[in-house]
Amino acid sequence: MIKKLNLILVQKTLIEKGFSVFTPQEFIRLFDVSPYAAQKFIHTYTEKNFFTKLRNGLYALEGKRPPVFFIANKLYRPSYISLETALSHYSIIPEVVYSITSVTPKPTQEFSALDKSYTYTRIKQSAFQGYTAKKESDHTYLIAEPEKALADYLYLVSLGKKSWNDRFYTKDISKEKIHAYGTLFQRKNLQELIDRL
């Protein structure tokens, strides 16, 4: 069964079908092979540096690395880019952020992949909204709207998990929208923090 898979054809198909990041299950479906054949092929070509292991059960095509925001969405699902990474992306904070920060309704997690740190912070399921899909070099990723990134961050400030930032640039931000997103968290002190902006 393994002879059925040709490396060049596999790479070409993964690229054409938009699977620059893939799971063994997706590989099995895409190439109609047994779990054993998929595992053997992926392992063999990961050892030969044609694939990169991002974490258990998730691989990327070497040489066709997708954008870090796309990888962040794939590493731990469901999630979207938020907090410091989104705030920096929208120039709401001046700091350069090295860890890619996301929020998720699942337990808080941290991963390291391709020399980058990815952190995922848990928020309430009811507050897991207010994000948008953006495209970068043929890859679509999810990122918080500017107001939601601020609401997510201030929610964590209200819990004592983050510190207040005196350098928020909120000139182009809708305070009304931040308040609306803030109500999703059902915390009185969060609304007070939003009023301080």
C-alpha positions as CSV (number, residue, x, y, z in Angstrom):
1,M,0.0,0.0,0.0
2,I,2.8,2.4,0.8
3,K,4.1,2.2,-2.8
4,K,0.8,3.7,-4.0
5,L,2.0,7.0,-2.5
6,N,4.5,9.0,-4.5
7,L,6.1,11.9,-2.6
8,I,6.0,14.4,-5.5
9,L,2.3,13.6,-6.1
10,V,1.5,13.8,-2.4
11,Q,3.2,17.2,-2.1
12,K,1.5,18.5,-5.2
13,T,-1.9,17.3,-4.1
14,L,-1.6,18.7,-0.5
15,I,-0.7,22.1,-2.0
16,E,-3.5,22.1,-4.6
17,K,-6.1,21.0,-2.1
18,G,-5.0,23.6,0.5
19,F,-3.5,21.2,3.0
20,S,-0.2,22.9,3.9
21,V,-1.1,21.8,7.4
22,F,-2.8,18.4,7.8
23,T,-3.7,15.7,10.2
24,P,-3.2,11.9,9.6
25,Q,-7.0,11.6,9.3
26,E,-7.1,14.3,6.5
27,F,-4.2,12.5,4.8
28,I,-6.1,9.2,4.9
29,R,-9.2,10.7,3.4
30,L,-7.3,12.7,0.8
31,F,-5.2,9.7,-0.5
32,D,-7.6,6.9,0.3
33,V,-5.0,4.9,2.2
34,S,-5.1,2.8,5.4
35,P,-4.2,4.4,8.7
36,Y,-1.0,2.3,8.7
37,A,0.1,3.4,5.3
38,A,-0.6,7.1,6.2
39,Q,1.3,6.8,9.5
40,K,4.3,5.1,7.8
41,F,4.4,7.6,4.9
42,I,4.1,10.6,7.2
43,H,6.7,9.3,9.7
44,T,9.2,8.4,6.9
45,Y,9.0,11.8,5.2
46,T,9.0,13.7,8.5
47,E,12.3,12.0,9.2
48,K,13.6,13.1,5.8
49,N,12.4,16.7,6.4
50,F,9.7,16.8,3.8
51,F,7.1,17.3,6.5
52,T,7.4,19.1,9.9
53,K,5.6,17.8,13.0
54,L,3.8,20.8,14.6
55,R,2.5,18.7,17.5
56,N,1.1,15.2,17.9
57,G,-1.3,14.5,15.0
58,L,-0.5,17.8,13.1
59,Y,2.0,18.2,10.3
60,A,3.1,21.0,7.9
61,L,4.6,20.7,4.4
62,E,8.3,21.7,4.7
63,G,9.2,24.5,2.2
64,K,5.5,25.6,2.0
65,R,5.2,26.9,5.6
66,P,1.9,28.8,6.1
67,P,1.6,32.1,8.0
68,V,1.9,31.9,11.8
69,F,-1.7,33.1,12.3
70,F,-3.0,30.2,10.2
71,I,-0.8,27.8,12.2
72,A,-2.1,29.2,15.4
73,N,-5.7,28.5,14.3
74,K,-4.8,24.9,13.4
75,L,-2.7,24.0,16.4
76,Y,-5.6,24.2,18.9
77,R,-9.2,24.3,17.7
78,P,-11.5,26.1,18.1
79,S,-9.5,29.3,18.6
80,Y,-8.9,32.7,17.1
81,I,-6.0,35.2,17.3
82,S,-6.7,37.8,20.1
83,L,-5.2,39.5,23.2
84,E,-1.7,40.9,22.7
85,T,-1.1,39.5,19.2
86,A,-4.3,41.0,17.8
87,L,-3.9,44.3,19.8
88,S,-0.4,44.7,18.3
89,H,-1.6,43.7,14.9
90,Y,-4.2,46.5,15.0
91,S,-1.6,49.0,16.6
92,I,-3.7,49.3,19.7
93,I,-0.6,48.6,21.7
94,P,2.9,49.6,20.6
95,E,4.6,46.5,21.8
96,V,6.0,43.8,19.5
97,V,4.6,40.5,20.6
98,Y,6.7,37.3,20.2
99,S,4.2,34.7,21.4
100,I,1.2,34.2,19.2
101,T,-1.8,34.7,21.5
102,S,-5.2,33.3,21.0
103,V,-8.4,32.6,22.9
104,T,-10.4,29.4,23.0
105,P,-13.4,27.9,24.9
106,K,-11.2,24.9,25.7
107,P,-8.7,24.6,28.6
108,T,-5.7,27.0,28.5
109,Q,-2.7,25.6,26.5
110,E,0.7,26.5,25.2
111,F,2.6,25.0,22.3
112,S,5.9,25.5,20.6
113,A,6.2,24.9,16.9
114,L,8.6,26.1,14.2
115,D,10.5,28.3,16.7
116,K,7.4,30.1,17.8
117,S,5.4,30.0,21.0
118,Y,1.6,29.8,20.8
119,T,-0.5,30.5,23.8
120,Y,-4.3,29.8,24.1
121,T,-6.3,31.3,26.9
122,R,-9.7,30.0,27.9
123,I,-12.7,32.3,27.8
124,K,-16.4,31.6,28.3
125,Q,-18.1,29.7,25.4
126,S,-20.7,32.4,25.3
127,A,-18.0,35.0,24.7
128,F,-16.3,33.0,21.9
129,Q,-17.4,35.3,19.1
130,G,-16.5,38.7,17.6
131,Y,-13.8,37.4,15.2
132,T,-13.4,37.7,11.5
133,A,-11.8,35.6,8.7
134,K,-8.7,37.2,7.0
135,K,-6.6,35.9,4.2
136,E,-2.8,35.9,3.9
137,S,-1.0,34.2,1.0
138,D,-3.9,31.8,0.2
139,H,-4.4,30.9,3.8
140,T,-7.5,32.0,5.8
141,Y,-7.2,32.5,9.5
142,L,-9.5,33.8,12.3
143,I,-8.7,37.0,14.3
144,A,-10.6,39.0,16.8
145,E,-12.1,42.3,15.7
146,P,-10.2,45.2,17.3
147,E,-12.9,45.8,19.9
148,K,-13.2,42.1,20.7
149,A,-9.5,41.8,21.2
150,L,-9.7,44.6,23.7
151,A,-12.7,43.1,25.4
152,D,-10.9,39.7,25.7
153,Y,-7.8,41.3,27.1
154,L,-9.7,43.5,29.6
155,Y,-11.7,40.4,30.7
156,L,-8.4,38.8,31.7
157,V,-7.4,42.1,33.5
158,S,-10.7,41.8,35.4
159,L,-9.7,38.3,36.5
160,G,-6.3,39.5,37.6
161,K,-4.6,37.3,34.9
162,K,-3.3,40.3,32.8
163,S,-2.1,43.8,33.7
164,W,-3.6,47.1,32.7
165,N,-1.8,48.7,29.8
166,D,-1.5,52.5,30.0
167,R,-0.6,52.7,26.3
168,F,-3.8,51.5,24.6
169,Y,-4.4,53.5,21.4
170,T,-8.2,53.6,21.1
171,K,-8.8,56.6,18.9
172,D,-10.3,54.5,16.0
173,I,-12.1,52.0,18.3
174,S,-15.8,51.9,19.0
175,K,-16.3,52.1,22.8
176,E,-20.0,51.1,22.3
177,K,-18.8,47.9,20.5
178,I,-16.3,47.1,23.3
179,H,-19.1,47.5,25.8
180,A,-21.4,45.2,23.8
181,Y,-18.6,42.5,23.6
182,G,-17.9,43.1,27.3
183,T,-21.5,42.1,28.3
184,L,-20.8,38.6,26.9
185,F,-18.5,38.0,29.9
186,Q,-21.1,39.1,32.5
187,R,-18.5,40.8,34.8
188,K,-19.4,44.2,36.3
189,N,-15.7,45.2,36.8
190,L,-15.0,44.5,33.1
191,Q,-17.5,47.3,32.1
192,E,-15.7,49.6,34.6
193,L,-12.4,48.8,32.9
194,I,-13.8,49.6,29.5
195,D,-15.0,52.9,30.9
196,R,-11.3,53.7,31.7
197,L,-10.3,53.5,28.1
